Amino acid sequence: MERHTVVGIPEGLHARTAARFARLAADQPVPVRISRSSGPGGSGGPGDEPGEPVDAASILAVMMLGADAGTPVTLHVPDDAADAQDASAALDVLEEFLAAGPVLTDPGR
């Protein structure tokens, strides 16, 4: 199962947002992978080519995507990973995160 979306987080998937995304992916009942997609904003320059899917639960792998705001990405769940309902729910959660982005506030400040 796949889901195509665009990174809507103003900061992109870098540092804190990549860490939060990876933790959210790790909390899902199915393994999820993420890759850059071709499409609007995803072609036309070096580093914008579609890539191999990486483990969405890996902070380093997510950061290495170099997905800035507006980058099209594809979320992948293996067809044999779980039932379709779990896979769809996991993709819904991660797509919502990517579209809306987290509120980046530090409660310690």
C-alpha positions in Angstrom: 0.0 0.0 0.0 1.3 3.5 -0.9 0.2 7.0 -0.1 1.5 10.0 -2.0 1.7 13.4 -0.2 3.7 16.6 0.0 5.8 17.8 3.0 3.8 20.7 4.3 6.0 21.3 7.3 7.7 24.7 6.8 11.0 23.4 8.2 10.9 20.3 6.1 12.0 16.9 7.5 15.1 18.1 9.3 16.3 17.6 12.9 13.4 18.0 15.3 10.7 17.3 12.7 12.5 14.2 11.4 12.9 12.9 14.9 9.2 13.4 15.7 8.2 11.9 12.4 10.4 8.8 13.0 9.0 8.3 16.5 5.5 8.5 15.1 6.4 6.0 12.4 7.9 3.7 15.0 4.7 3.8 17.1 2.6 2.5 14.2 1.4 -1.2 14.2 3.0 -1.7 10.7 6.4 -1.0 9.3 6.4 2.1 7.1 9.0 3.3 4.6 9.2 6.7 3.0 10.8 7.9 -0.3 11.0 11.1 -2.3 8.6 11.1 -5.2 8.7 12.7 -8.6 6.1 15.3 -9.2 5.5 19.0 -8.6 8.5 20.3 -6.7 10.2 16.9 -6.9 12.0 17.2 -10.1 14.3 19.6 -11.9 17.4 19.6 -9.7 20.1 17.5 -8.2 18.9 15.5 -5.2 15.3 15.8 -6.4 15.1 12.4 -8.1 12.8 9.8 -6.7 14.7 7.5 -4.3 14.6 4.1 -2.7 12.3 3.9 0.2 14.0 4.2 3.6 12.8 3.2 7.1 10.4 5.9 8.3 11.3 5.0 11.9 15.0 5.9 11.4 15.7 9.5 12.2 18.9 9.5 10.2 17.3 7.9 7.1 14.4 10.4 7.2 16.9 13.3 7.5 19.0 12.0 4.6 15.9 12.3 2.4 16.5 16.1 2.4 12.8 16.6 2.2 12.1 20.3 2.4 8.7 22.0 2.5 6.9 21.2 -0.8 8.8 18.0 -1.5 6.6 15.2 -2.7 7.0 11.9 -0.9 5.5 8.5 -0.9 4.7 6.5 2.2 5.0 2.7 1.8 3.6 -0.2 3.8 4.4 -3.7 2.6 1.2 -5.5 1.4 2.0 -8.5 3.7 2.7 -6.3 6.8 -0.7 -6.4 8.3 -4.3 -6.0 7.5 -5.4 -3.2 5.3 -7.1 -1.3 8.1 -3.9 -1.1 10.2 -1.9 0.0 7.1 -4.4 2.6 6.1 -4.6 4.0 9.6 -0.8 4.2 9.9 -0.6 6.1 6.6 -3.4 8.4 7.6 -1.5 9.4 10.8 1.8 9.9 9.0 0.2 11.8 6.1 -1.5 14.1 8.5 1.8 14.8 10.3 3.5 15.6 7.0 0.7 17.8 5.7 0.1 19.9 8.8 3.4 19.6 10.6 4.0 19.7 14.3 3.8 22.7 16.5 7.4 23.4 17.3 7.4 24.8 20.7 9.8 24.0 23.5 7.8 23.8 26.8 11.1 24.3 28.7 11.5 27.8 27.5 
